[in-house]
Amino acid sequence: MPWDKDNYPDSLKNFMAPVRNKAIDIANELLKDGYSEGRAISIATAKAKEWGENHDERIRKKGH
């Protein structure tokens, strides 16, 4: 199931929007490549965190 900025996995709810949106983009591409949802989310989360760190983005919302 492809995700978007309004419909995404619960595991991304505490991420800042730029990082969450990057994770959504990555996960959707992985789904197109045949990855399972769980694996796509896992990989996309790790890659989006890495992207955020490399772009000086705050990763998570305050308190999380």
C-alpha positions as CSV (number, residue, x, y, z in Angstrom):
1,M,0.0,0.0,0.0
2,P,1.6,3.3,-1.0
3,W,1.8,6.0,1.7
4,D,1.5,9.7,1.6
5,K,1.9,12.7,3.9
6,D,-1.6,12.1,5.4
7,N,-1.5,8.3,5.5
8,Y,1.7,6.7,6.7
9,P,2.9,4.0,9.2
10,D,2.5,4.8,12.9
11,S,6.2,4.2,13.3
12,L,6.9,7.5,11.5
13,K,4.5,9.7,13.5
14,N,7.1,11.1,15.8
15,F,9.5,12.2,13.0
16,M,9.7,15.8,11.8
17,A,7.8,16.3,8.5
18,P,10.9,16.5,6.2
19,V,12.4,13.3,7.5
20,R,9.0,11.5,7.6
21,N,8.3,12.6,4.0
22,K,11.7,11.4,2.9
23,A,10.9,8.0,4.6
24,I,7.6,7.9,2.8
25,D,9.2,8.5,-0.6
26,I,11.9,5.9,0.1
27,A,9.4,3.3,1.4
28,N,7.1,3.8,-1.7
29,E,10.0,3.2,-4.0
30,L,11.0,0.0,-2.1
31,L,7.4,-1.2,-2.4
32,K,7.6,-0.7,-6.2
33,D,10.7,-2.8,-6.2
34,G,8.9,-5.7,-4.5
35,Y,9.9,-5.3,-0.8
36,S,7.4,-6.2,1.8
37,E,5.8,-3.3,3.8
38,G,7.7,-4.2,7.0
39,R,11.0,-4.3,5.3
40,A,10.3,-1.2,3.2
41,I,9.4,0.8,6.4
42,S,12.5,-0.5,8.2
43,I,14.9,0.4,5.4
44,A,13.2,3.7,4.7
45,T,13.3,4.8,8.3
46,A,17.1,4.1,8.6
47,K,17.8,5.9,5.3
48,A,15.6,8.9,6.2
49,K,17.4,9.3,9.5
50,E,20.7,9.2,7.7
51,W,19.4,11.8,5.2
52,G,18.2,14.0,8.0
53,E,21.5,13.9,9.8
54,N,23.4,14.7,6.5
55,H,21.1,17.7,5.9
56,D,21.1,19.1,9.5
57,E,17.4,18.3,9.9
58,R,15.9,17.7,13.3
59,I,14.9,14.0,13.2
60,R,12.2,13.6,15.8
61,K,9.6,15.9,17.4
62,K,10.6,17.2,20.8
63,G,10.1,14.7,23.6
64,H,10.5,11.7,21.4
